[in-house]
Amino acid sequence: MCSVTGQANNLFLSEIYAQLSELFKEPTQEFADDVASGRLLRFFEDHFLVLGLDLPLIERLSKGGDAYSRLKDEYRRLFLGPMPPYLVPVESVYKKWANDPECSLPLAGAKGYLMGDPAIDMIKRYQAHGIVIPDKYSSMPDHIALELEYMSFLCNNEYEEEQRDFIHSHLDWIDDLKDDIYKTGQSGFYTTAIHITSAFVSFSSHQ
């Protein structure tokens, strides 16, 4: 499924998914240094050039000045709050809490809740591969950062059938998150991050 210039190259796309995952983790000083130095931008420019992906907004992945403070502030306002509106980049929040028609719980068909069916399925997937969920994500194993990291794992280990299934069953909510980020009116780093993530997932789904 993962390909580069028509030839299977899972490792190459694994690197991209791994880097996309870092975009949605709470920023560290090391990550901010990669942004400020242009290393992050060059990574995506080089990899997307090989794939033939032309994404003009990608230049916004570079920030000058105190990138760490700016990224922390933007991430907090967009994903952490505490003042609304802020977004929860977790799959369960964007889908029905339960798809089982026999589930009688009041919130079964509702959206906006953590630890729904997608989270339970992710836990089973992690356990099947011996992957340990970081403590900070224990209540949201279907956070976008973890799902992208898991996709990197699948590519790296050449689980091609599972890759196809995972894109269609678990990464199909990213465009909804993108729409919500756009609705905030922000035009900063994370708007670009979700833009290139959505484009790359769409690209992968057609390989």
N, C-alpha and C positions, 0 to 999 in steps of 0.2 A: 504494500500500500504506500508506504513512504518512499518517495523517489526523488532523485536529483538528476536533471537532464535525461529523464527517461529510464534511468537505471536505479535499481533498488539500493537505497542507502539509508537504512534506519538510523544509524548513528548520527548522521548529519541532521535529520529532523528531530532526533532526540535532543540534540544540543539546543535547537530552537525552542522546543517545548519547555525545556528546563529554564531557559532564560526568560521566556514568557511568564513562567511561574513566579520568578523573582520580582516581576513588575507589580504583582498584587500582594506581596508580603509587606508588612510594615517596614518602611525604609530604614536601613542601617547606615552608619557612616561609610562603610566600605562600598555599599551600593551607590550612595550619593557621590562618592569619589569617581565611580565608573561613569555616572551621568555627567558630572562636571568636566571630566577629562575628555569626554567624547568616546570613551571606549565602548559604552553601551550602544551608542548610535552606530559606530563603525561595525560592531558585531552584526546588527540587523541589516545594515546596508550591504555588507559583504555576503551574508547568507541569502538575503532576498534577491540579490543580483543573480546569484547562481540559479535560483528558482524562477527568475523572470518576473518576480512580483514588484510592481512599481507603486509605491505608496508615498505620495508627496508629503503627507503629514508626519512622516517618520522623523523629520528634522527637529520636531518638538521634543524628542527624547533627550536632547542636550540642553542643559541649563547651566548658566554661568552664575557667578556670585556664590552665596551661601546655599548651595543646592540642598544640603542636608536639612536645614531649617525650613526651606520652602517646600521640600517634598513631604516632610513630616506634617507641616501645617495643611497641605493640600490633602494628604491621605486622611488625616484626622477629620477634617471637615466633610470629606466625601464618604468615608467608610466607618468612622468610629463615633462621631457625634461628640458630646452628648446632645447637642442642640439639633433638632430636626431642621430641614430634611437631611437625612443621610441614608446611604444604601447599605444593604447587607449582601455582599457578593457570594452568596451561598445558594446552591442549586435548590435545596428544599424550599427555600423562601419563594422561589419563582414557580414552583409546581404544586399540584395538589398534594396535601400532606400524606394521603394514602389513596392508592388506586384499587384497593380490594373492595369490590362492591358489597361484601359482607361485613365490612368494618362499620360498626355502629356508633363510633365516637363522633361527637358533634363537629369536630374540626376535620374529619376525614376528607371532605371535599374542598376544604378551604386552603387558601394560599397564605404565605407570610409567616410560616412557622418553621423553626429549626427541627432537625432530627426526624424528618419525614422519610418516606420510602427511599428517595435517592441516597440519603445518609446511611440508612441501614444497608443498602446494596454496596455502598462504598466500603463500609466496615467489613463486609464479607469478602470483597475483592482484596482489601489490604491483608486480611487474615490468610487468604488463600496463597498469597505470595510472601508471607512473613514480614509484612511492612508494619512498622510501629507508627501510630498516629502521634504527632507531637502534642504535648499537654495543652498548649494554647489553642489547639484546634479540636480538642476532645468533644466539644459540643457542636462542632461543625465540620465533620469529616468530609463534607462535600463542598468545602470552600473552593473558590475558583483556583487559588494558588495550589492547593493539594491536587485538584483534578488535573491541572496542566502538568504538574510534576509526575503524576501517575501515568499520564499519556507519554511523557518522556521515558518513563520506565518501560512501558510497553514497546515503544519504538526501539529502545536500546537492547531489549531482549528479543526483538523480532517476533513478538506475538501479534502477527498481522491480522488474523481473524478477530482477535479481541480488540485490536485498534479500531477496526471498522465498527464493531458493535459499540465501543465506548463513545466514539464521536457522535453516533446517532442516538444513543440512549442517555448520555450524560453531558455532552457538550452542546446540546441543542438549545440551551437557555441563554447562551452568551449574547446573542443578538438582543434579547430582552434587557439584559443588564446594560448593554451598550445604549439602547434607547433611553433607559433611565438616567444614565450618566449624561447623555446629551441634553436631556430635559433639565438638568441642573443649571445649564447655561455656562458651565465651566469650559474653558478651552485650553486647559493646561496639560500637564504630563499624563494624567490618568485617562483623559479623553483620548489621547494618542495611543496609550497602552491598550485600551479596549478596542480601538479601531484596528490596530495591527493584529491583535489577537483574533478578532472576529474574521478578518481577512485570511489569516493563516489557517484557522480551523476550517473555513470554507474551502480553501485550497486543498487541505489534507483530505477532506471528505470526498474529493473527486479524483483522488489518485488510485 
